[in-house]
């Protein structure tokens, strides 16, 4: 399960459930975090000698994280912060180090890197803003949140592992009695690839369809008395930053998004 389990651990942890089309190799040069991979394919994880922990179990990342919490909680208790990441997210180890540094500096309970405009964006608030260093909000997406360790453990204690994917983000942003400090960091971005780049099929759909996930989520909401109401996603405050680097990055990502749409449309028609 682990490489040198009892050796010194780094301050932070990246947890992912990995399938065939993962990008874990891009994260390996980080300095401030260990990596825990739960593989849900029926073969040895090819990077097992380069990450701290490897296990094998089918399920979504929060389902597998909950299982780890109930069977090996002491592993999670070692870390000040945990990033729960989709396996295909494109981000460097150096940028993961930065996002952990931001969490510590602003003492956020939950935060995420902003999404590059070249990839999938489900909520406009999570997209890269070139004029801010970070924004304090009331929502981050389920794709790659970074949690203060204690906050995550408390959430996993109430989490229902039948839930998988959509809706979990509203749950962990709203479960606490007092409002948590939630942030989106624009100085650090990541790219959430389009499905067409992975053969047109989402890994999560291989073991549970969207219809099944939505049906189960309705049951989970009802049985756990989850009533978030009509949550209005807001930005409460922000730290302004005027950066030539961020402006060029924004322009490049917007142009790339536009031409990427054309390319994907052409590819789907072939």
Backbone as CSV, one residue per row, in Angstrom:
resi,resn,N_x,N_y,N_z,CA_x,CA_y,CA_z,C_x,C_y,C_z
1,UNK,0.822,-1.216,0.000,0.000,0.000,0.000,0.848,1.255,0.000
2,UNK,1.968,1.226,0.729,2.736,2.450,0.919,4.208,2.214,0.704
3,UNK,4.896,3.238,0.203,6.339,3.241,0.151,6.867,3.912,1.402
4,UNK,7.569,3.151,2.238,8.159,3.721,3.452,7.118,4.453,4.286
5,UNK,6.064,3.736,4.649,4.931,4.330,5.362,5.358,5.058,6.616
6,UNK,6.384,4.537,7.303,6.745,5.104,8.592,7.863,6.139,8.484
7,UNK,8.294,6.454,7.277,9.254,7.538,7.085,8.577,8.868,7.362
8,UNK,9.382,9.920,7.426,8.827,11.260,7.593,7.893,11.571,6.432
9,UNK,6.771,12.184,6.762,5.832,12.587,5.724,5.980,14.077,5.473
10,UNK,5.576,14.501,4.291,5.561,15.920,3.960,4.331,16.569,4.600
11,UNK,4.248,17.897,4.605,3.142,18.551,5.329,1.760,18.310,4.727
12,UNK,1.706,18.061,3.412,0.425,18.015,2.709,0.282,16.726,1.910
13,UNK,-0.951,16.480,1.457,-1.242,15.262,0.709,-2.108,15.592,-0.496
14,UNK,-1.811,14.960,-1.632,-2.700,14.961,-2.795,-3.299,13.567,-2.903
15,UNK,-4.638,13.504,-2.905,-5.350,12.227,-3.012,-6.096,12.190,-4.333
16,UNK,-6.012,11.059,-5.036,-6.756,10.914,-6.285,-7.177,9.466,-6.480
17,UNK,-8.256,9.265,-7.236,-8.630,7.946,-7.739,-8.272,7.930,-9.215
18,UNK,-7.413,7.009,-9.616,-6.825,7.063,-10.954,-7.345,5.961,-11.852
19,UNK,-7.652,6.348,-13.089,-8.035,5.408,-14.127,-6.959,5.317,-15.190
20,UNK,-7.375,5.044,-16.408,-6.431,4.857,-17.512,-5.778,6.167,-17.971
21,UNK,-6.548,7.261,-17.950,-6.090,8.503,-18.571,-5.730,9.546,-17.509
22,UNK,-4.820,9.204,-16.619,-4.471,10.109,-15.526,-3.276,10.989,-15.901
23,UNK,-3.091,12.043,-15.118,-1.945,12.947,-15.295,-1.085,13.024,-14.036
24,UNK,-1.089,11.956,-13.256,-0.333,11.951,-12.000,1.143,12.236,-12.243
25,UNK,1.667,11.821,-13.392,3.084,12.039,-13.674,3.465,13.511,-13.649
26,UNK,2.506,14.405,-13.941,2.794,15.851,-13.943,2.959,16.410,-12.536
27,UNK,2.498,15.692,-11.538,2.500,16.211,-10.172,3.734,15.797,-9.377
28,UNK,4.553,14.919,-9.938,5.572,14.228,-9.151,6.707,15.106,-8.656
29,UNK,6.897,16.299,-9.253,8.044,17.130,-8.851,7.721,18.065,-7.693
30,UNK,6.573,17.896,-7.053,6.232,18.733,-5.909,7.127,18.463,-4.710
31,UNK,7.314,19.486,-3.879,8.229,19.394,-2.740,7.524,19.330,-1.394
32,UNK,6.249,19.753,-1.336,5.599,19.916,-0.028,4.466,18.931,0.208
33,UNK,4.322,17.937,-0.649,3.193,17.021,-0.509,3.566,15.595,-0.902
34,UNK,2.883,14.648,-0.274,2.896,13.250,-0.686,1.700,13.001,-1.598
35,UNK,1.727,11.884,-2.301,0.635,11.523,-3.208,0.073,10.169,-2.812
36,UNK,-1.259,10.115,-2.706,-1.977,8.863,-2.445,-2.853,8.576,-3.663
37,UNK,-2.622,7.447,-4.308,-3.401,7.038,-5.485,-4.212,5.806,-5.146
38,UNK,-5.519,5.890,-5.332,-6.367,4.696,-5.333,-6.708,4.397,-6.785
39,UNK,-6.170,3.312,-7.291,-6.383,2.941,-8.692,-7.642,2.086,-8.809
40,UNK,-8.470,2.379,-9.820,-9.669,1.575,-10.018,-9.624,0.796,-11.332
41,UNK,-8.409,0.561,-11.842,-8.253,-0.319,-13.002,-7.571,-1.599,-12.538
42,UNK,-7.809,-2.679,-13.273,-7.366,-3.998,-12.820,-5.959,-4.317,-13.321
43,UNK,-5.016,-3.495,-12.927,-3.603,-3.753,-13.200,-2.788,-2.880,-12.263
44,UNK,-1.516,-3.191,-12.126,-0.650,-2.419,-11.247,-0.569,-0.975,-11.705
45,UNK,-0.614,-0.058,-10.743,-0.440,1.354,-11.068,1.008,1.578,-11.472
46,UNK,1.218,2.124,-12.681,2.558,2.161,-13.260,3.536,3.082,-12.529
47,UNK,3.020,4.016,-11.722,3.891,4.929,-10.976,3.944,4.564,-9.491
48,UNK,3.656,3.307,-9.186,3.541,2.916,-7.780,4.829,3.127,-6.994
49,UNK,5.978,3.115,-7.665,7.251,3.314,-6.966,7.630,4.785,-6.839
50,UNK,6.787,5.672,-7.369,7.112,7.100,-7.342,6.135,7.925,-6.515
51,UNK,5.136,7.275,-5.954,4.186,7.969,-5.076,4.244,7.322,-3.692
52,UNK,3.736,8.029,-2.698,3.850,7.565,-1.317,2.942,6.378,-1.025
53,UNK,1.687,6.457,-1.488,0.712,5.409,-1.178,-0.013,4.977,-2.449
54,UNK,-0.283,3.691,-2.549,-1.095,3.156,-3.632,-2.045,2.111,-3.051
55,UNK,-3.311,2.186,-3.444,-4.269,1.143,-3.104,-5.126,0.883,-4.333
56,UNK,-5.937,-0.162,-4.279,-6.741,-0.560,-5.436,-8.176,-0.758,-4.979
57,UNK,-9.073,0.042,-5.566,-10.481,-0.038,-5.175,-11.316,0.744,-6.180
58,UNK,-12.433,0.203,-6.604,-13.304,0.924,-7.520,-14.108,1.966,-6.741
59,UNK,-14.393,3.088,-7.409,-15.182,4.130,-6.769,-14.673,5.511,-7.126
60,UNK,-15.495,6.520,-6.830,-15.105,7.905,-7.038,-14.115,8.344,-5.971
61,UNK,-13.523,9.520,-6.157,-12.448,9.914,-5.254,-12.938,10.186,-3.838
62,UNK,-14.119,10.777,-3.667,-14.605,10.993,-2.311,-15.092,9.686,-1.680
63,UNK,-15.595,8.771,-2.477,-15.959,7.459,-1.957,-14.725,6.729,-1.443
64,UNK,-13.663,6.754,-2.227,-12.428,6.086,-1.821,-11.733,6.813,-0.676
65,UNK,-11.847,8.132,-0.644,-11.277,8.892,0.463,-12.012,8.580,1.765
66,UNK,-13.322,8.461,1.684,-14.106,8.080,2.861,-13.700,6.692,3.355
67,UNK,-13.476,5.763,2.432,-13.038,4.418,2.810,-11.689,4.480,3.518
68,UNK,-10.767,5.288,3.001,-9.468,5.461,3.662,-9.652,6.030,5.061
69,UNK,-10.555,6.989,5.188,-10.789,7.625,6.483,-11.320,6.629,7.505
70,UNK,-12.146,5.697,7.055,-12.742,4.737,7.996,-11.831,3.548,8.274
71,UNK,-10.884,3.273,7.385,-10.016,2.103,7.562,-8.593,2.462,7.965
72,UNK,-8.134,3.670,7.610,-6.761,4.092,7.914,-6.730,5.588,8.198
73,UNK,-7.569,6.018,9.097,-7.707,7.446,9.400,-6.378,8.094,9.793
74,UNK,-5.509,7.304,10.423,-4.231,7.857,10.892,-3.396,8.431,9.754
75,UNK,-3.584,7.910,8.530,-2.841,8.466,7.391,-3.273,9.907,7.141
76,UNK,-4.571,10.149,7.081,-5.064,11.500,6.826,-4.722,12.447,7.971
77,UNK,-4.704,11.932,9.192,-4.428,12.789,10.342,-3.004,13.331,10.351
78,UNK,-2.140,12.785,9.519,-0.747,13.243,9.474,-0.584,14.569,8.731
79,UNK,-1.578,14.959,7.946,-1.384,16.050,7.002,-2.153,17.311,7.394
80,UNK,-1.480,18.454,7.223,-2.108,19.745,7.528,-3.181,20.094,6.515
81,UNK,-2.998,19.650,5.274,-3.955,19.959,4.207,-3.970,18.814,3.209
82,UNK,-5.127,18.631,2.572,-5.294,17.552,1.597,-5.975,18.112,0.353
83,UNK,-5.379,17.849,-0.801,-5.980,18.201,-2.088,-6.626,16.949,-2.660
84,UNK,-7.924,17.018,-2.953,-8.670,15.867,-3.461,-8.898,16.116,-4.952
85,UNK,-8.102,15.464,-5.787,-7.963,15.880,-7.178,-8.450,14.824,-8.166
86,UNK,-9.179,15.273,-9.195,-9.456,14.403,-10.328,-8.126,13.975,-10.936
87,UNK,-8.053,12.735,-11.400,-6.764,12.201,-11.841,-6.249,12.804,-13.141
88,UNK,-7.134,13.467,-13.902,-6.716,13.984,-15.206,-6.383,15.476,-15.188
89,UNK,-6.417,16.117,-14.023,-6.152,17.550,-13.955,-4.712,17.852,-14.353
90,UNK,-4.553,18.841,-15.224,-3.224,19.247,-15.678,-2.722,20.404,-14.822
91,UNK,-1.728,20.116,-13.994,-1.134,21.101,-13.104,0.238,20.565,-12.703
92,UNK,1.195,21.438,-12.552,2.538,21.002,-12.194,2.655,20.808,-10.692
93,UNK,3.649,20.032,-10.289,3.922,19.877,-8.872,4.259,21.196,-8.205
94,UNK,4.975,22.066,-8.940,5.334,23.378,-8.394,4.090,24.216,-8.103
95,UNK,3.091,24.140,-8.993,1.859,24.898,-8.763,1.026,24.290,-7.638
96,UNK,1.098,22.969,-7.479,0.430,22.355,-6.331,1.078,22.842,-5.036
97,UNK,2.406,22.936,-5.027,3.099,23.509,-3.867,2.569,24.909,-3.565
98,UNK,2.380,25.715,-4.612,1.907,27.091,-4.426,0.504,27.134,-3.836
99,UNK,-0.374,26.238,-4.305,-1.752,26.274,-3.813,-1.805,25.865,-2.346
100,UNK,-0.953,24.920,-1.952,-0.871,24.579,-0.531,-0.338,25.761,0.273
101,UNK,0.633,26.492,-0.306,1.156,27.677,0.369,0.098,28.749,0.547
102,UNK,-0.739,28.953,-0.467,-1.834,29.918,-0.359,-2.800,29.516,0.754
103,UNK,-3.131,28.237,0.814,-4.070,27.799,1.854,-3.541,28.134,3.246
104,UNK,-2.261,27.884,3.443,-1.673,28.174,4.747,-1.609,29.671,5.018
105,UNK,-1.241,30.452,4.006,-1.064,31.903,4.202,-2.374,32.612,4.521
106,UNK,-3.462,32.222,3.857,-4.728,32.907,4.105,-5.635,32.123,5.054
107,UNK,-5.113,30.964,5.526,-5.840,30.138,6.503,-7.248,29.789,6.013
108,UNK,-7.312,29.301,4.784,-8.592,28.891,4.204,-8.961,27.491,4.683
109,UNK,-10.247,27.254,4.834,-10.740,25.910,5.127,-10.804,25.067,3.862
110,UNK,-11.207,25.700,2.765,-11.277,25.036,1.466,-10.902,26.062,0.396
111,UNK,-10.131,25.655,-0.585,-9.855,26.534,-1.723,-9.515,25.692,-2.937
112,UNK,-9.391,26.339,-4.077,-9.033,25.645,-5.305,-8.249,26.584,-6.212
113,UNK,-7.412,26.019,-7.100,-6.830,26.840,-8.157,-7.913,27.201,-9.162
114,UNK,-7.830,28.383,-9.762,-8.791,28.760,-10.795,-8.604,27.877,-12.023
115,UNK,-9.685,27.713,-12.794,-9.623,26.870,-13.982,-9.192,27.678,-15.201
116,UNK,-8.213,27.137,-15.905,-7.760,27.688,-17.178,-8.922,27.656,-18.170
117,UNK,-9.070,28.723,-18.961,-10.193,28.823,-19.899,-10.117,27.814,-21.040
118,UNK,-8.974,27.173,-21.210,-8.852,26.190,-22.293,-9.579,24.890,-21.981
119,UNK,-9.919,24.656,-20.705,-10.546,23.405,-20.321,-11.991,23.572,-19.900
120,UNK,-12.545,22.512,-19.316,-13.936,22.525,-18.861,-14.105,23.455,-17.664
121,UNK,-15.191,24.224,-17.685,-15.549,25.099,-16.573,-17.056,24.961,-16.355
122,UNK,-17.448,24.466,-15.200,-18.857,24.231,-14.918,-19.519,25.413,-14.229
123,UNK,-18.751,26.215,-13.499,-19.271,27.371,-12.769,-18.365,28.570,-13.082
124,UNK,-18.967,29.649,-13.573,-18.173,30.799,-14.014,-17.244,31.340,-12.929
125,UNK,-17.677,31.262,-11.678,-16.885,31.832,-10.598,-15.534,31.143,-10.467
126,UNK,-15.422,29.894,-10.910,-14.168,29.154,-10.758,-13.173,29.413,-11.882
127,UNK,-13.575,30.198,-12.898,-12.677,30.456,-14.024,-11.636,31.518,-13.655
128,UNK,-10.506,31.452,-14.308,-9.356,32.313,-14.058,-9.687,33.788,-14.265
129,UNK,-9.441,34.606,-13.244,-9.618,36.057,-13.304,-8.236,36.708,-13.327
130,UNK,-7.893,37.461,-14.368,-6.539,37.989,-14.486,-6.244,39.171,-13.567
131,UNK,-7.256,39.709,-12.885,-7.062,40.925,-12.089,-7.019,40.676,-10.583
132,UNK,-7.077,39.419,-10.173,-7.071,39.137,-8.742,-6.039,38.070,-8.403
133,UNK,-5.505,38.180,-7.195,-4.622,37.156,-6.659,-5.457,35.980,-6.173
134,UNK,-6.511,36.291,-5.421,-7.463,35.282,-4.979,-8.777,35.961,-4.647
135,UNK,-9.848,35.146,-4.574,-11.174,35.650,-4.231,-11.760,34.803,-3.104
136,UNK,-12.356,35.477,-2.126,-13.067,34.781,-1.059,-14.516,34.611,-1.509
137,UNK,-14.993,33.380,-1.496,-16.312,33.070,-2.039,-17.045,32.103,-1.112
138,UNK,-18.144,31.553,-1.576,-18.858,30.552,-0.780,-18.950,29.212,-1.497
139,UNK,-18.112,29.033,-2.543,-18.190,27.805,-3.317,-16.884,27.533,-4.026
140,UNK,-16.432,26.282,-3.969,-15.427,25.756,-4.891,-15.954,24.426,-5.422
141,UNK,-15.431,24.034,-6.558,-15.962,22.865,-7.246,-15.349,21.570,-6.701
142,UNK,-16.006,20.459,-6.991,-15.588,19.152,-6.505,-14.330,18.634,-7.208
143,UNK,-13.917,19.279,-8.297,-12.856,18.762,-9.158,-11.499,18.652,-8.471
144,UNK,-11.068,19.696,-7.760,-9.735,19.671,-7.139,-9.666,20.573,-5.907
145,UNK,-10.546,20.400,-4.938,-10.509,21.237,-3.746,-9.331,20.892,-2.837
146,UNK,-8.839,21.906,-2.133,-7.793,21.725,-1.125,-8.413,22.034,0.234
147,UNK,-8.314,21.096,1.163,-8.954,21.219,2.460,-7.930,21.399,3.581
148,UNK,-8.258,22.218,4.549,-7.570,22.135,5.831,-7.856,20.742,6.383
149,UNK,-6.822,20.077,6.897,-6.951,18.681,7.280,-8.095,18.402,8.231
150,UNK,-8.231,19.222,9.278,-9.282,19.004,10.263,-10.658,19.189,9.651
151,UNK,-10.797,20.174,8.772,-12.081,20.425,8.117,-12.487,19.220,7.280
152,UNK,-11.528,18.645,6.547,-11.830,17.482,5.714,-12.257,16.289,6.561
153,UNK,-11.539,16.019,7.635,-11.891,14.886,8.488,-13.288,15.042,9.075
154,UNK,-13.614,16.259,9.498,-14.954,16.500,10.040,-16.024,16.268,8.977
155,UNK,-15.735,16.685,7.740,-16.703,16.464,6.668,-16.859,14.976,6.361
156,UNK,-15.759,14.247,6.310,-15.829,12.819,6.007,-16.601,12.053,7.075
157,UNK,-16.639,12.588,8.292,-17.398,11.946,9.361,-18.908,12.014,9.121
158,UNK,-19.360,12.993,8.322,-20.795,13.098,8.026,-21.119,12.693,6.588
159,UNK,-20.097,12.492,5.783,-20.282,12.193,4.360,-20.902,10.815,4.161
160,UNK,-21.825,10.732,3.215,-22.455,9.469,2.831,-21.749,8.962,1.571
161,UNK,-21.014,7.846,1.664,-20.189,7.407,0.533,-20.966,6.890,-0.667
162,UNK,-22.278,6.891,-0.600,-23.036,6.578,-1.811,-22.955,7.731,-2.809
163,UNK,-22.722,8.946,-2.312,-22.649,10.128,-3.182,-21.375,10.073,-4.008
164,UNK,-21.488,10.459,-5.265,-20.339,10.390,-6.168,-20.450,11.514,-7.188
165,UNK,-19.605,12.525,-7.050,-19.597,13.596,-8.043,-20.492,14.758,-7.683
166,UNK,-21.335,15.177,-8.631,-22.136,16.389,-8.507,-22.920,16.485,-7.222
167,UNK,-22.890,17.651,-6.601,-23.587,17.898,-5.360,-22.699,17.805,-4.141
168,UNK,-21.628,17.007,-4.225,-20.717,16.860,-3.086,-20.060,18.193,-2.748
169,UNK,-19.771,19.000,-3.780,-19.127,20.291,-3.526,-20.038,21.227,-2.722
170,UNK,-21.331,21.281,-3.054,-22.245,22.094,-2.257,-22.331,21.574,-0.816
171,UNK,-22.194,20.258,-0.674,-22.241,19.664,0.663,-21.048,20.100,1.498
172,UNK,-19.816,19.917,0.967,-18.655,20.257,1.807,-18.476,21.762,1.980
173,UNK,-19.116,22.556,1.135,-19.059,24.011,1.329,-20.103,24.505,2.329
174,UNK,-21.086,23.655,2.657,-22.211,24.113,3.473,-22.525,23.229,4.679
175,UNK,-21.681,22.261,4.979,-22.047,21.336,6.054,-21.783,21.907,7.444
176,UNK,-20.778,22.798,7.574,-20.375,23.293,8.893,-21.411,24.276,9.448
177,UNK,-21.487,24.358,10.786,-22.444,25.267,11.423,-22.052,26.721,11.202
178,UNK,-20.763,27.005,11.220,-20.295,28.359,10.918,-19.731,28.384,9.503
179,UNK,-19.791,29.535,8.842,-19.361,29.617,7.451,-17.859,29.432,7.332
180,UNK,-17.416,28.471,6.555,-15.983,28.265,6.375,-15.369,29.349,5.503
181,UNK,-14.051,29.462,5.573,-13.338,30.391,4.692,-12.993,29.646,3.410
182,UNK,-13.591,30.091,2.304,-13.470,29.418,1.018,-12.858,30.392,0.013
183,UNK,-11.933,29.907,-0.809,-11.234,30.808,-1.729,-10.966,30.139,-3.070
184,UNK,-10.883,30.974,-4.100,-10.423,30.570,-5.430,-9.153,31.357,-5.707
185,UNK,-8.081,30.656,-6.032,-6.773,31.280,-6.210,-6.500,31.480,-7.695
186,UNK,-6.355,32.744,-8.115,-6.118,33.052,-9.520,-4.641,33.078,-9.885
187,UNK,-3.790,33.197,-8.887,-2.348,33.150,-9.163,-1.890,31.742,-9.507
188,UNK,-2.722,30.759,-9.211,-2.435,29.364,-9.568,-3.621,28.839,-10.359
189,UNK,-3.357,28.322,-11.544,-4.435,27.777,-12.375,-4.154,26.318,-12.708
190,UNK,-5.205,25.619,-13.079,-5.068,24.249,-13.569,-6.007,24.080,-14.750
191,UNK,-5.815,23.018,-15.492,-6.630,22.775,-16.684,-7.393,21.473,-16.499
192,UNK,-8.718,21.556,-16.650,-9.597,20.390,-16.574,-9.900,19.950,-18.011
193,UNK,-9.279,18.876,-18.498,-9.377,18.527,-19.928,-10.794,18.193,-20.368
194,UNK,-11.061,18.475,-21.633,-12.334,18.091,-22.228,-12.378,16.584,-22.438
195,UNK,-13.576,16.017,-22.422,-13.724,14.569,-22.541,-13.196,14.041,-23.875
196,UNK,-13.293,14.854,-24.919,-12.855,14.402,-26.236,-11.356,14.113,-26.248
197,UNK,-10.610,14.751,-25.347,-9.172,14.503,-25.264,-8.872,13.152,-24.636
198,UNK,-9.886,12.523,-24.032,-9.683,11.228,-23.372,-10.532,10.148,-24.040
199,UNK,-10.783,10.317,-25.341,-11.564,9.319,-26.057,-13.053,9.550,-26.009
200,UNK,-13.482,10.687,-25.420,-14.887,11.045,-25.405,-15.695,10.456,-24.274
201,UNK,-15.064,9.655,-23.402,-15.772,9.012,-22.296,-15.117,9.412,-20.981
202,UNK,-15.931,9.907,-20.034,-15.412,10.220,-18.713,-15.140,8.937,-17.953
203,UNK,-14.014,8.914,-17.221,-13.667,7.716,-16.460,-14.769,7.340,-15.476
204,UNK,-15.358,8.353,-14.832,-16.379,8.093,-13.814,-17.588,7.377,-14.396
205,UNK,-17.873,7.633,-15.701,-19.040,7.020,-16.331,-18.834,5.532,-16.614
206,UNK,-17.585,5.064,-16.513,-17.320,3.661,-16.807,-17.856,2.740,-15.715
207,UNK,-17.960,3.271,-14.482,-18.504,2.403,-13.438,-19.793,2.940,-12.827
208,UNK,-20.199,4.167,-13.212,-21.506,4.668,-12.765,-21.926,5.816,-13.682
209,UNK,-23.073,5.681,-14.328,-23.508,6.696,-15.285,-23.974,7.959,-14.571
210,UNK,-24.085,9.043,-15.336,-24.578,10.302,-14.755,-25.993,10.143,-14.207
211,UNK,-26.840,9.402,-14.953,-28.214,9.187,-14.479,-28.223,8.458,-13.139
212,UNK,-27.370,7.456,-13.008,-27.283,6.724,-11.741,-26.780,7.630,-10.624
213,UNK,-25.759,8.441,-10.917,-25.212,9.343,-9.896,-26.258,10.355,-9.448
214,UNK,-27.008,10.895,-10.408,-28.041,11.880,-10.059,-29.155,11.255,-9.224
215,UNK,-29.541,10.029,-9.573,-30.592,9.349,-8.820,-30.140,9.060,-7.390
216,UNK,-28.903,8.609,-7.245,-28.370,8.314,-5.909,-28.227,9.590,-5.099
217,UNK,-27.818,10.687,-5.746,-27.668,11.956,-5.032,-29.003,12.419,-4.442
218,UNK,-30.099,12.215,-5.163,-31.418,12.580,-4.638,-31.735,11.779,-3.377
219,UNK,-31.374,10.507,-3.392,-31.599,9.657,-2.214,-30.732,10.122,-1.054
220,UNK,-29.472,10.410,-1.336,-28.541,10.858,-0.298,-29.019,12.166,0.319
221,UNK,-29.470,13.093,-0.508,-29.969,14.374,0.011,-31.157,14.170,0.937
222,UNK,-32.078,13.316,0.506,-33.288,13.092,1.299,-32.960,12.389,2.621
223,UNK,-32.164,11.329,2.562,-31.903,10.535,3.763,-30.959,11.226,4.741
224,UNK,-30.156,12.187,4.247,-29.251,12.919,5.134,-29.770,14.321,5.466
225,UNK,-31.026,14.588,5.079,-31.662,15.882,5.357,-30.806,17.056,4.872
226,UNK,-30.311,16.935,3.657,-29.474,17.988,3.082,-30.363,18.990,2.362
227,UNK,-30.430,20.171,2.908,-31.243,21.219,2.304,-30.434,22.505,2.255
228,UNK,-29.735,22.696,1.150,-28.902,23.879,1.000,-29.697,25.087,0.514
229,UNK,-30.958,24.853,0.127,-31.745,25.930,-0.445,-31.213,26.292,-1.822
230,UNK,-31.606,27.428,-2.307,-31.088,27.932,-3.590,-29.820,28.731,-3.318
231,UNK,-28.694,28.040,-3.321,-27.422,28.674,-3.005,-27.040,29.648,-4.116
232,UNK,-26.838,30.890,-3.751,-26.347,31.898,-4.689,-24.837,31.973,-4.522
233,UNK,-24.116,31.628,-5.568,-22.654,31.649,-5.490,-22.188,33.105,-5.538
234,UNK,-21.407,33.497,-4.535,-21.004,34.891,-4.398,-19.500,35.013,-4.184
235,UNK,-18.967,36.183,-4.523,-17.613,36.575,-4.156,-17.733,37.687,-3.121
236,UNK,-17.227,37.440,-1.918,-17.394,38.385,-0.817,-16.290,39.443,-0.778
237,UNK,-15.091,39.037,-1.144,-13.973,39.974,-1.186,-12.896,39.392,-2.087
238,UNK,-11.943,40.208,-2.442,-10.873,39.736,-3.320,-9.613,40.561,-3.074
239,UNK,-8.489,39.989,-3.487,-7.225,40.716,-3.426,-6.828,41.070,-4.855
240,UNK,-6.848,42.384,-5.158,-6.527,42.857,-6.503,-5.040,42.639,-6.807
241,UNK,-4.754,42.227,-8.030,-3.376,42.103,-8.473,-3.298,42.396,-9.958
242,UNK,-2.498,43.412,-10.330,-2.295,43.748,-11.735,-0.959,43.150,-12.157
243,UNK,-1.017,42.157,-13.017,0.175,41.401,-13.395,0.213,41.212,-14.901
244,UNK,1.318,41.616,-15.519,1.483,41.402,-16.959,1.439,39.928,-17.288
245,UNK,2.063,39.125,-16.428,2.080,37.677,-16.639,0.664,37.118,-16.661
246,UNK,-0.174,37.551,-15.704,-1.539,37.030,-15.658,-2.360,37.513,-16.846
247,UNK,-2.128,38.751,-17.303,-2.871,39.253,-18.451,-2.534,38.461,-19.713
248,UNK,-1.246,38.211,-19.945,-0.859,37.416,-21.114,-1.397,35.988,-21.012
249,UNK,-1.369,35.441,-19.816,-1.893,34.096,-19.594,-3.387,34.039,-19.896
250,UNK,-4.116,35.072,-19.481,-5.558,35.141,-19.717,-5.851,35.241,-21.214
251,UNK,-5.158,36.128,-21.908,-5.375,36.307,-23.353,-5.084,35.010,-24.097
252,UNK,-3.963,34.373,-23.740,-3.593,33.114,-24.382,-4.648,32.036,-24.137
253,UNK,-5.143,31.940,-22.904,-6.106,30.891,-22.587,-7.448,31.138,-23.278
254,UNK,-7.854,32.408,-23.411,-9.119,32.712,-24.078,-9.035,32.404,-25.577
255,UNK,-7.914,32.799,-26.219,-7.740,32.479,-27.631,-7.697,30.967,-27.837
256,UNK,-6.969,30.283,-26.952,-6.849,28.829,-27.067,-8.199,28.156,-26.872
257,UNK,-9.040,28.702,-25.992,-10.373,28.138,-25.782,-11.202,28.257,-27.056
258,UNK,-11.120,29.411,-27.708,-11.899,29.646,-28.923,-11.482,28.673,-30.026
259,UNK,-10.169,28.564,-30.279,-9.705,27.680,-31.340,-9.876,26.213,-30.945
260,UNK,-9.834,25.925,-29.630,-10.070,24.568,-29.160,-11.480,24.114,-29.462
261,UNK,-12.449,25.023,-29.344,-13.845,24.693,-29.668,-13.969,24.286,-31.133
262,UNK,-13.300,25.024,-32.001,-13.340,24.711,-33.431,-12.733,23.333,-33.686
263,UNK,-11.589,23.071,-33.053,-10.904,21.793,-33.244,-11.751,20.622,-32.745
264,UNK,-12.362,20.783,-31.559,-13.168,19.698,-31.020,-14.411,19.435,-31.859
265,UNK,-15.018,20.515,-32.382,-16.191,20.357,-33.251,-15.802,19.593,-34.507
266,UNK,-14.643,19.943,-35.079,-14.161,19.259,-36.285,-13.881,17.792,-35.992
267,UNK,-13.276,17.515,-34.824,-12.909,16.145,-34.466,-14.141,15.282,-34.251
268,UNK,-15.183,15.869,-33.650,-16.410,15.107,-33.390,-17.158,14.788,-34.686
269,UNK,-16.985,15.624,-35.721,-17.681,15.423,-36.993,-17.014,14.371,-37.860
270,UNK,-15.784,14.054,-37.537,-15.027,13.093,-38.386,-15.519,11.663,-38.188
